[in-house]
Amino acid sequence: MRNDFSKALFSFQSGKHDEAKNICEEILKQDNSNSQVFNLYAFILYYEKNFNAAIEKWLQAIKINPNYKEAFNGCGNAYKNLNKLNEAVKNFKKAINIEPKYLEAYLNLANVYIKLEQFDEAIDIFNKSIELDNTSSQAYQGKGLGLMKLKKFDEAILNFKESILLNPNDANVFFNLAATYEKIEEWEEAVDCFVKTLKLNPGHRDAYENLLNLLEFYFPKKNYENFIVKTNNLLKQNNLNIDLNTEISDDKIINLYSKISEILGKNFYNNFLNDKSQIFRINTDDLNCKRHFEIFNTFNVIPKFCFECYKIQINLKNVLELFKLYVVFDKIKLNKNNQRKCMIETRPKVEGNYKGLIYCSGLSEARDIIKYLLPITKKTIRDDLSIFIKRGCTEFAVSYPKYKEIDNSMKYNEDWIDKEKIIDEKNKNKNLNNPSQETLTGLSITDGLIMQNWLSFAKSINDESYKKFRTDIIDSNYLKDKLSGQIQHRIDEFKKINF
C-alpha cells in the first residue's frame, strides 16, 4: 500500500494527474481511512482548479485526522480561489491552531486579509511570520503591500527592499516597489523597478502597461537596457515639426507615420494585446470619469459633476484627418491645457467614426476654446470641419435626452446625491490612484501603437485613405472583437460623411 502511495505521489509530481488519481482511487477502494491519500487526491484536484472537489477530499482527510494541518491549509487555499474569503480565514486559523509555527498558513492567512482589505490585520500576521522566519521574503513583501495600501509608503519601501535582499529574483516585489514609488512621484525609481520586473518576467503585463503609462508623462534620465524605454526615446527624437499656420499635407502625415512604423518595427516587440484606440493629452485635473460612470451604470443617474462638463467635438472624414488632428491637439496651447483626445469610435450604434474631443469646465470656456481652435483647424485640416459643443457623455443623453441640450438643458436632480454617496462610501478605501500627470508633448510608444489600431480600423471600414500610408497594416484582434457585429454600421457611418 505504501508503494502504491509513492507511485501516486510520483505520478502527480511528474504531471501525470489522471494516473495519480486512478492510483488514489484504487487505494481508497481498499482503505478509505487513509487521510494521506485523500490529501494527495485533493492536491491533484486543486492543481486542476477543481476547487470544490478538492475541498470535499480535504474534508474527508480532516474527518479521519482532525489535526491534519496541511488539509486545513489546502481547504483555505481552495476557498480563497473560490473567493469565499471568510471560509479561507477559518481554515488557515485552524491550521495555525494545530501548529502555531506553521509559516505557510500564516502567510496564506495574511494574504487573504489583504484581499479582504483588512490591512492592519494582515500586517500583524506578516509580523508574526517574520518572527517565525526572518528570512521569509514573502512575509516582507506582503507586509510592504499592506503598508502601501495604508499609504505608509516609506515603511512599505523598506519592507520591499528587505524582501529583495532575501530574494532578488522575484519580479512581483520589484513591481510592488515600482507601484509604491509611483505613489510618491519618484518617477525614475519607478521606471527602474518596472524595468527590473520585466527583466525577471518579460510576461508581466501589469509592469508592461504601467511602464507605458509612465512614459506618457515622464522622460527617464538614465539609458535603460529595455526595449520599451529605448523605443520611446527614439520616438521622442522625432519632433512634430509642423506649423499650425499652414495646411498639414497628406505627405507630411505619411512621412511622419513611416518613421513611427520603422522605429516600432525595428525596436518594439511584445506579446501583449494592443488594446487602446484613443490618444490623450491630459493635464493634472482629475475628471474622475470612472467614478461617474459607476454611479450612472449602477443607478442610471447622472452625477452632479457632469452637469458642468462640456466637450468640444470635432468630426472627421477619414483616418488621415484624424492623424492631422492628433498633431494639432499635441501642439495647441490652451490656457488650462484642457484634456483632449483623438479617437476612433468603437461603441455600438454611436454615430461617426473619427473624432476629437476637448474637455471643458463650463459652457463659457468651451465657447472661448472654439474661437481659438476654429482658425487653426481651418488652416491645418480643412475649412468646413464639423466642430460643435456637446454636454457630457453620449451615454447619459441616451437615458436623458434633454441632458444634451446646451442652452435650456436639464438640471441636476438633488435627490440623486444619495446615490452618489452610496458609491463614494463603497469606494472610500479604494481611492489610491495617483494624481493625474500632464502628458508630455511629442510622440510616445502608446501613440504609435494606437495609430496602428487606427489604420487597422480604417482598413476594416473601407476607408481608402489608409492605402496612402506606405506601410503594412497590422490587423488588430482587439478591434476585431470591439467591432464584432457593427462593421456594417461603421461602413455606413463612413459613407454618410464621405459620399
N, C-alpha and C positions, 0 to 999 in steps of 0.2 A: 504493500500500500504506500509506504514511504517513497519507494522508487517511482510509483505512478505519479505521486505529487511532484516529485522532482522533474519528471518528464513534462508535466503540465506547466510548471514554472519556467522550464527551459523553452518550451514552445511559445509561451507568452512573451518572454524576453526576446525571442527571435522574430517576433512579429507575426507568428502563426496563431492568430487568435481563435479561429474556428477549431483548429486541432486542440488547442489548450482547453477550450470549452467542452469539447467532446470527452476529453480525459477527465475533467472535473465531474461531468455528469455521470460517467461510468463509476468513478469513485463514490459519488453520493448515492448511487443505487445500492451500493454495498454497505455504505456507512454514512447515514445522513446526520450524524452528530459530529462531523469533522468541521470545526469552525474555521480552520486554516483554509480548507478547500472553498468554503463559502466566501471567505475573504478574497481569495485569489480570483474566484469567479466574478465577484463584484468589481475587482480592479479591471478585469478584462472588459466587462460591460461599460465601466466608466470611461476607459480609453476609447471605446467605440461610441462614446457620447450617448449611450443609452442609460441616462442618469436614474430614471425611475426604477428600472430593472436592477440597477446596481444597488440602489438603496434597499430594495427587497432582500437581496442576497446578504448585504451587510447586517440588516436587522435579524436575519436568521443566524448569522455568526454571533451577534450580540446575545440572542436568546440562549444560545449554547454556552457562551462565555461572556457574562455580563461585564467583565473587566477588560474586554478586548479594545484597548485604546485605539489601535490602528483602524478598527472598524468604525468607531465613533468619528475619528478624524476623516475617514473616507466618506461617511454619510454627510459630514459637514461640507466637504468639497462638492459633493453631488448636489446638495441643497443650494449651495452658492451658485452653481451653474444653472439651476432651475429658478434662480432669483428668489428663492424662499430664504431670505437672509436671516430672519429671526430663528428659523429652524436650524440654520447653519450655526448660529451663535450657540444655541443649546447644545449641539453635538460637540463642537470644539471645547466648550466648557466641561462637558462630561469627560472628554479625553484628558483634559488637564487635571480634573479631579482625581482621575485614576493614576496619572503620572504627572506630578507637579513640576517636573523638569522636562516636559515634552515640548521641545523648542518648536518643532514643526506646527504643532497645534496652536501655540501662542502666535506664531507668525500668521497662520491662517485666520485666527480669530481677529487679530488686529486689522488685517486686510478687509475683512467683512465690515468691521467698524468704519473703515474708510468709505466703503460703498454705501453704508448707512448714513454717511456724513456726520458720524459721531466722532469727531476728530480728537477731542480730548481723551476719550476712552481708548481710541486707537493708539495714541502716543503713550498712554500709561502701559498698555500691553507691549508695545515695542520696547519700552524701557525695561520691562521685566525680561523680555527676550535678550536684551543686551546684558542684563545681569547674569543670565544663564550662559551666554556665549558672547563675549565682547569682540569676537572675530566674525560675527554674522553680518555680512554686507547687506543682506536683505533687511535686517532689522533697522540698520541706519538709514537705508533708502526709504523704507516705509515710514519711519519717524520723520524724515525730511519731507515726505509728501504730506503728511498730516500737518506739519508746521507750515508748509507752503499754503495749504488750504485755509489755515488760520491767519494767513498774512504775516506770519513771523518769518520773514524772508531771510534775514541774516542767519538765524538759527537753522533754517532749512538748508541753506547753502553749506554750513559747517557739517551737517549730517550727510548730505550728498557727497561732499568731498571725502569724508571718512569712509563712506561706502566704496568710493572709487579707489582709495588706498588699499582696501581689503580685496576688491575685485575690479581691476581696471578694464575688464573685458565685457562689462555689462552695458549694452547700448542704452537700455532704458534709464539707468541712473544719469547718464550724460544728457538724455532728453529731458528728464525732470529738472536737472540743474539748468539747462538752457531755458526751459519754461520759467523757472524762478528768476533768472537774470532778466528775462523779458518783463517780468512784473515790476522790477526796479529800474527798468530802462537802461540796463547795462548791455547795450546792443552788441558791442564787439565780443564780449564774453559769451553772449547767447549764440552768435554766429559760430564761434569756436567750438562750443559744445554740440551744436547741431551737426557741424562738420564731423566731429568725432563720433557722434551717434551713427551717422551714415557710413562712416568708415568701418565701424564694427558690424553694422547691419544695414547693407545697401537697400534692403526692402522695407525699411522703417518709414511707412507712408506719412505718419504724423510729422516726423522730422523733416521729410521732404517738403511737405506743404507749408510747415511753419517757416522753414528757411526761405522758400519762395516769397511768402508774405512779408517776411522781414526785409528782404531785399527790395521790396517796393518802396520803402521809406528810409533805408539805411544803406550807405555805401561802405563796405568793410575797409579798414585801414591796412590790414595785412594781406599778403598774397597767399591765399589758401590753395592747397592741392586738392581741390574739389571741383568737379565738373560744373556744378551749379553756379558757384561763385565765379569761376573762370568765364563761363558763358555770359553771365550777367555783366561782368566787367567789359567784355568785348562789345556787347550790345550798347553799353553806355558810351563807348567811344564813338559811336555813330550818331553824331548830333543831327537833330532835325533842322537842317539849315533851310528853312522855308519862310519866306516873307509873307506876313498876313495882309500886306497891302497889294498883293498881286495874286493872280489866279494860280491855284495849285494844279499843275498839269497832271494828266494821267501818267506821263513818263516819269515825273518826279516820284510819284507813289510807287510805281512799278519798280523803279531803281532802288528805292528805299527798302521795299519788301524783298527784293533779290538779295540785298546784303543781309537782311534778317534771316532769310531762309538758308543762306550759305553758312552763316555762323551757327545756327541751330543744328544744321545737318552735320557739320564737322565736329562740333564740341558737345552737344547736348544729347544725352541718351538716358532713357529711363523706361521702366516697365509700368509706370503708373498711368492711370486714366487722366487725359487732359479734359477736365470736366467743367470748364468755365466758358462763358460766352459774352461776358461784359467786361470792358476795360474801364476802371475807375480812376479818377483823380480826386482824392479826398483831402479834407482839412482836419482840424482837431476836434470839430464838433461831433458829438455822438448822437446821431439821429435815432438810435435805439430801435431800428425797424423790426428786429427780431421780436422784441417785447411787444410792439404794437400789433404785429401780425398774430402773435399768440393770443392776445386779447380778442382780436377780430375773429380768428378761427375758432376760438372756444365759445364765445358768447354772441357772435355776429353783431358786435357793437364797434363803432369807430372811436379810437382813443382821442382824448381831448387835444393832445399834441398835434394830431394830424389835421385838425381844423385850421391851423395856421401854416400848414405845409403846402406850398405851391411849387409847381415844376414848370420849367420851360421845356417844351418838347419840340424836337426837330425831326421831321420825317424825311427819309432819303430814298432815292430811287434804286440804287444798286450798291454793291459792295465797294466799288471804287469811291463812291461818295462817302461811305462810312469811314474808309481809311483817311480821307481828306478831313472829315470832321474830327477824327482822332487827333490829327496834327493840330487842328485849331484848338481843341479842348486842352491839349498839352501846353500850348503856347500863350493862350489868352491870359490877361491879368485882370482878375476881378477883385474888388475892394475887400471882400471877405474870403477870397479864394474858394468860392462856393463849390460844394461837392458836385461832381458831374460824371457822366458815364456815356460810353458808346456801346451799343448792344445790337445783337440780333434777337428777334422776337421768337421765343420758343413756347409761349403759353398758348394752350389750345384756344381757338376761336377769337383770340385777340387780333385786332386789325394791325396791318403794317408788318414789315419785315426788318427794316434797318432804321434805327432810331438813336437820337442823342437826347439826354436829359440833364438839366441843371436844377439842383435843389435850392429852393428859396424859402426864406422865413418871412412870408408875408407877400401880399399882392403887390404892394408898392415896390418892394425890392425886385420882384420878377419883372415888372414893367421897366424899371431902370436898366436891368441887365439886357432886356430885349433891345432897348435903344442903343446900347453899346454893341450888342452882338450882330444886329442886322447888317450894318455896313460891312462888317468883316466877312460874314458868310456870303454876301453878295459878290464881294471881290474874289474870295478864295474858292467858292464852290459853284454857285450859280445864283442868278437874280431872283428866281421865283421859288426859292426854297420854302417849304411849309414850316413855319415857326409859330407856335402859339403857347398860351399859358393854360395849364390844367391844374386842377386841385388834387392833391394827394395821389393815392394809388388807384389804378384802374379797377382792382378787385373790390374796393369799397363802393364804387359807383354802381357796380352790378347789383348789390343789395340795396343801395340807397341812391337811386338815380339823381335826386336833387343835389346830392353831395358835390357832383362835378360842376354844378353851376357856379360861375365865377362871381358875378355881381350880387345876385339875390340867392345866395346859397343857403342850405340848411344850417341850423345852429346845433351846437352840441347839446345833447340830452343829459342834463345834470344827474339824472338817475343812473347813468352809466358809470359814474365814478366808483360805485361799489363793486362793479365788475372788474374795473382796473385794479382796485385794491386787492381783490382775491388773487389775481395773477402776481402782483408785486409781493404779496405776502408769501406766496408759494415759492417765489424765486429769490427771496431776500438773502439767502445764504449762497446763492449761485452766482452772484454778480462779481465774478473775479476776473472779468475781461480786462485786457489792457486798454488804456485810453487810446483813442484814435490818434494816429500819427500822420503828418502831412506827407502825401505821396511825392517822391522825387520826380522832377520833370525828366523827359527823355525816355528812351527805350528801356525795357526790362524783359527778363525771360517771360514773365507772366504775360506781358503784352504780346510778345512773339507767339507764344503758344495759343493765345486766344485768337490771334489773327489767322492761325492755321485753321481753327474752327470756323471762322468767318468765311474763309474761302471754301471749305467743305460744305457749308450751308448754302453758299451761292451756287455751287455746282448742283446741289440736290434740288434746288427750286428753279433750275434752268435760267439763272441769271448769267447771261453770256459774258458779262464783263469780267468774270473770273479768268477767262481764257487769255486776257491781256497780260496776266501775271506769268512771266516766263519761268514757271517752276512746277514741279509735280504737286498735285493737290493730295494731301493726306486725308483719306477718308476717316471720319470720326465716328467711332462706335457710340460715344456719348451722345452725339447729335442724332444718330440713328434711333437711339432709344427715346430721346426727348421728342423727336418729330414723328414717332410712330403713330400712324392714324391721322396725321394732319398735313402730310406733304402736299396733297391736292389743295388744301386751304392756303398753304403758303404760296403755292404756284399761282393760285387765283389772286392772292393779295399782290403778288409781283406784277401780274398782268394788269390789275386795276390801276396801278400807278404809272405803268410804262407803256401801255398801248391805248 
